[in-house]
C-alpha cells in the first residue's frame, strides 16, 4: 500500500467541495509525485504543493463530477473483487487439473 504524507487542506466550501479536491489531487498525484523529493517515501514540500492548480467549475458541476467518479470507483472496486475471487477459484482448481493431467485423465 502506498503511504504518503500531505499537509492538511481546508477547502473553502463556498467555492469547492472537499470531495472534488480529493479527486483533483488523486488526478494530479502521479504528476506531483514525479517531481517529489525521493527519500524513504516520496515527499512534497509546501512550495511544490502550492504549484498545483485545480480548475474549479461551479459547485453543481463539481458535484456531478464527484458522483461520476465515485460511481466509477465503485465499479473498479467491484471488478477488483471479482478478479480476486476468480484468481482464488483458478488457484484452487489448478491442483485438480494437474492431478488429472499426470494421471492421464485429461
RAGICOR-V199456 format. One line per field, one symbol per residue. ss: DSSP state (A for helix, B for strand, O for the rest). psi: psi as a letter, one per 30 degrees, with the letter a starting at -180 (. if undefined). A space follows every 50 residues. Layout:
ss: ???
psi: ???
This chain:
ss: OOOOOOOOOOOOOOOOOAAAAAAAAAAAAAAAAAOOBBOOOBBOOAAAAA OOOOOOOOAAAAAAAAAAAAAAAAAAAAAAAAAAAAAAAAAAAAAAAAAA AAOOOO
psi: kkkkkkkkkjkjfffkleeeeeeeeeefeeeefeglkjbfkkkkleeeef fkkjkjlleeeeeeeeeeeeeeeeeeeeeeeeeeeeeeeeeeeeeeeeee effgg.
